[in-house]
């Protein structure tokens, strides 16, 4: 996803060039080396500080958090 986004920025304001340091075969290959979209940050973040803050604000349990917090990308219960 980042590679496509950066290529789109090349030449936006003036003539530009996008140079990749990998082959087109690697980029287009079916080995899933390049993801179509980046993984949401919440899936790889430490959620402990946020969980403790929500508990301090009155969420009494993980169930309360999962049911009442409007997550954009809902984390897995086991990650909380």
Phi, psi and omega per residue, in radians:
X1 nan -0.769 -3.115
X2 -1.130 -0.667 -3.129
X3 -1.112 -0.737 3.123
X4 -1.176 -0.708 -3.137
X5 -1.107 -0.781 -3.129
X6 -1.175 -0.635 3.094
X7 -1.108 -0.631 3.109
X8 -1.159 -0.464 3.133
X9 -1.379 -0.426 -3.127
X10 -1.155 2.135 3.101
X11 1.488 0.184 -3.114
X12 -1.177 -0.765 -3.088
X13 -1.737 -0.431 3.111
X14 -2.730 2.933 -3.140
X15 -0.919 2.366 -3.080
X16 -2.503 3.095 -3.096
X17 -2.507 2.411 3.076
X18 -1.948 2.043 -3.131
X19 -1.888 2.139 3.118
X20 -1.801 2.536 -3.125
X21 -1.805 0.517 3.061
X22 -2.495 2.800 -3.069
X23 -1.347 2.762 3.082
X24 -1.099 -0.598 3.115
X25 -1.085 -0.745 3.086
X26 -1.087 -0.751 -3.090
X27 -1.156 -0.723 -3.077
X28 -1.629 -0.147 -3.074
X29 -1.079 2.806 -3.098
X30 -1.552 0.271 -3.092
X31 -1.494 0.102 3.125
X32 1.004 0.484 3.099
X33 -1.144 -0.616 3.119
X34 -1.940 2.120 -3.124
X35 -1.411 2.597 3.079
X36 -1.170 -0.608 -3.140
X37 -2.393 2.578 3.078
X38 -1.224 2.613 3.098
X39 -1.197 2.350 3.101
X40 -0.985 2.386 -3.065
X41 -1.040 -0.562 -3.104
X42 -1.096 -0.419 -3.139
X43 -1.283 -0.343 -3.109
X44 -2.056 0.052 -3.110
X45 -1.554 2.678 3.017
X46 -1.338 2.011 -3.069
X47 -1.634 0.070 -3.108
X48 -1.023 -0.882 -3.132
X49 -1.039 -0.730 3.132
X50 -1.139 -0.732 -3.141
X51 -1.095 -0.770 3.126
X52 -1.128 -0.675 3.101
X53 -1.125 -0.748 3.116
X54 -1.119 -0.663 3.084
X55 -1.136 -0.714 3.103
X56 -1.101 -0.559 3.134
X57 -1.399 -0.088 3.057
X58 2.071 -0.083 3.044
X59 -1.259 2.057 -2.997
X60 -1.458 -0.280 -3.073
X61 -2.741 2.966 3.065
X62 -1.061 -0.647 3.115
X63 -1.052 -0.776 3.083
X64 -1.015 -0.786 -3.122
X65 -1.089 -0.861 -3.075
X66 -1.150 -0.571 -3.100
X67 -1.494 -0.496 -2.971
X68 -1.949 -0.240 3.135
X69 -1.634 2.177 -3.089
X70 -1.432 1.264 3.117
X71 -1.122 2.494 3.000
X72 -1.296 -0.869 3.046
X73 -2.067 1.741 -3.058
X74 -1.111 2.184 3.100
X75 -1.269 2.825 3.072
X76 -1.283 2.515 -3.130
X77 -0.988 -0.714 -3.107
X78 -1.160 -0.335 3.084
X79 -1.372 -0.335 3.088
X80 -1.528 nan nan
